[in-house]
């Protein structure tokens, strides 16, 4: 009886340890996913071995470029894919990931409107047809509104061009982030369409914003 009781206590202890381990793992996952987690903590989590945890770290907008550079070389493709989609990832790393040996990583770049246009253009001729077609589709979505706005401007439909450039700048800012060069280019064209309507002060203010982003 005493031995059975000891075995029961031992089994309960093992179950408790497993449950505690599971809770600890879940807590780390939540910490890695939270946008309120400090970059220093995320950098420490980046040294863990769990790919699922590292994927959460790579997705976090608080993760620093230095940590993302480290994770961009991880053996797990899902971690590298998450790095590719993070706006904090240096463009140099994005360009390297566009040549990643795993087509899933390249596909994730190809379907993401936040991927730099020059990278999407490169991926549009990818050896994998699914990657190439997806990159072409993403490019068409990005360029469609820009082409409409350019056409309106060339046809001297300046009010229509202004509305389209204003919408384009807002959508690019949401997709790519407020400091992206494509946002600056859209603002530059918006300034030109405003100037063409005789609103020189507003045009100058808009152009100033564009130039600040290009620096």
C-alpha positions in Angstrom: 0.0 0.0 0.0 2.8 2.4 1.0 4.7 1.6 -2.3 1.6 2.2 -4.4 1.1 5.5 -2.6 4.7 6.5 -3.3 4.2 5.5 -7.0 1.0 7.6 -7.2 2.8 10.6 -5.6 5.7 10.2 -8.1 3.3 10.0 -11.1 1.4 13.1 -9.9 4.7 14.9 -9.6 5.7 14.0 -13.2 2.3 15.2 -14.4 2.6 18.4 -12.5 6.1 19.0 -13.9 4.8 18.4 -17.5 1.9 20.8 -16.8 4.2 23.4 -15.4 6.5 23.0 -18.4 3.6 23.5 -20.7 2.5 26.7 -18.9 6.1 28.0 -19.0 6.3 27.4 -22.8 2.9 29.1 -23.3 4.1 32.1 -21.2 7.2 32.5 -23.4 5.1 32.3 -26.5 2.8 35.1 -25.2 5.9 37.1 -24.2 7.4 36.7 -27.7 4.1 37.8 -29.4 3.3 40.8 -27.2 4.0 44.2 -28.9 4.7 45.5 -25.3 7.7 43.2 -24.8 11.0 45.1 -24.6 13.5 44.6 -27.4 16.1 43.4 -24.9 13.8 40.6 -23.8 13.1 39.6 -27.4 16.8 39.5 -28.1 17.2 37.0 -25.2 14.4 34.9 -26.4 16.0 34.7 -29.9 18.7 32.4 -28.4 16.1 29.7 -27.5 15.9 26.6 -29.7 12.1 26.4 -30.2 11.3 27.3 -33.8 7.7 28.2 -32.9 8.9 30.6 -30.3 11.5 32.1 -32.6 8.8 32.7 -35.2 6.9 34.8 -32.8 10.0 36.8 -31.9 10.7 37.3 -35.7 7.1 38.6 -36.2 7.2 41.1 -33.3 7.4 44.7 -34.4 9.6 45.5 -31.3 12.3 43.1 -32.5 15.5 45.0 -33.4 17.2 44.8 -36.8 20.2 43.1 -35.2 18.0 40.4 -33.7 16.2 39.9 -37.0 19.6 39.6 -38.8 20.5 36.8 -36.5 17.1 35.0 -37.0 17.4 35.4 -40.8 20.0 32.7 -40.9 17.9 30.2 -38.8 17.5 26.7 -40.3 13.7 26.8 -39.9 12.0 28.3 -43.0 9.1 29.5 -40.9 11.4 31.6 -38.9 13.1 33.1 -41.9 9.6 33.8 -43.5 8.6 35.7 -40.4 11.8 37.8 -40.6 11.0 38.6 -44.2 7.7 40.1 -43.3 9.0 42.3 -40.4 9.2 46.0 -41.3 12.3 46.3 -39.1 14.3 43.8 -41.2 17.1 45.6 -43.1 16.6 45.7 -46.9 19.9 43.8 -47.4 18.5 40.8 -45.5 15.2 41.0 -47.4 17.2 40.8 -50.7 19.1 37.8 -49.4 15.9 36.1 -48.4 14.5 36.7 -51.9 17.2 34.1 -52.9 16.4 31.7 -50.1 16.6 28.0 -51.0 13.2 27.3 -49.6 10.4 28.4 -52.0 8.0 28.9 -49.1 10.2 31.7 -47.8 10.3 33.3 -51.3 6.5 32.9 -51.6 5.9 34.7 -48.3 7.9 37.6 -49.7 6.1 37.4 -53.0 2.6 37.7 -51.5 3.5 40.5 -49.1 2.7 44.0 -50.3 5.2 45.3 -47.8 8.1 43.7 -49.7 10.1 46.4 -51.6 9.0 46.8 -55.2 12.5 46.0 -56.5 12.5 42.7 -54.7 9.0 41.8 -56.0 10.2 42.6 -59.5 13.1 40.2 -59.0 10.7 37.5 -57.6 8.4 37.9 -60.6 10.9 35.9 -62.6 11.5 33.3 -59.9 12.3 29.7 -61.0 9.3 28.5 -59.0 6.2 29.4 -61.1 4.0 29.8 -58.0 6.4 32.4 -56.5 6.7 34.2 -59.8 3.0 34.5 -60.4 2.3 35.6 -56.9 4.9 38.3 -57.1 3.4 39.6 -60.4 0.0 39.7 -58.7 1.3 41.6 -55.8 3.0 44.1 -58.1 -0.1 44.6 -60.1 -2.1 45.5 -57.0 0.5 48.0 -55.9 1.0 49.6 -59.3 -2.7 49.7 -60.4 -3.7 52.8 -58.4 -0.4 54.5 -59.2 -0.9 54.0 -62.9 -4.4 55.4 -62.7 -3.2 58.4 -60.8 -0.3 59.0 -63.3 -2.8 58.7 -66.2 -5.1 61.3 -64.7 -2.2 63.7 -64.1 -0.9 63.3 -67.7 -4.5 64.0 -69.0 -4.5 67.2 -66.8 -7.3 65.8 -64.6 -5.5 67.2 -61.6 -8.3 67.0 -59.1 -8.8 63.3 -59.9 -5.0 62.7 -59.8 -4.9 64.4 -56.4 -7.6 62.1 -54.9 -5.8 59.1 -56.3 -2.4 60.1 -55.1 -3.8 60.9 -51.7 -5.4 57.5 -51.4 -2.2 55.8 -52.8 0.0 57.5 -50.2 -2.4 56.5 -47.4 -2.5 52.8 -48.5 1.2 52.6 -49.1 1.8 54.1 -45.6 -0.5 51.4 -44.1 1.2 48.6 -46.1 4.8 49.6 -46.1 5.1 51.9 -43.1 5.2 55.7 -42.9 8.9 56.1 -43.7 9.0 53.9 -46.8 10.5 55.5 -50.0 7.3 54.5 -52.0 5.3 56.7 -49.6 7.7 59.6 -50.3 7.3 59.1 -54.1 3.5 59.1 -53.8 3.7 62.4 -51.7 5.9 63.9 -54.3 3.4 63.3 -57.0 0.6 64.4 -54.8 2.4 67.7 -54.3 2.7 68.1 -58.1 -1.0 67.5 -58.6 -1.8 70.1 -55.9 0.5 72.7 -57.4 -1.1 72.2 -60.8 -4.3 73.4 -59.2 -2.7 76.6 -57.9 -2.5 75.7 -54.2 1.2 76.5 -53.9 1.5 76.6 -50.1 -0.2 73.2 -49.6 2.0 71.8 -52.4 5.2 73.1 -50.8 4.2 71.6 -47.5 3.4 68.2 -49.0 6.7 68.2 -51.0 8.6 69.0 -47.8 7.2 65.9 -46.2 8.3 63.8 -49.2 11.8 65.2 -49.1 12.1 64.5 -45.4 11.2 60.8 -46.0 13.8 60.6 -48.8 16.6 61.6 -46.5 
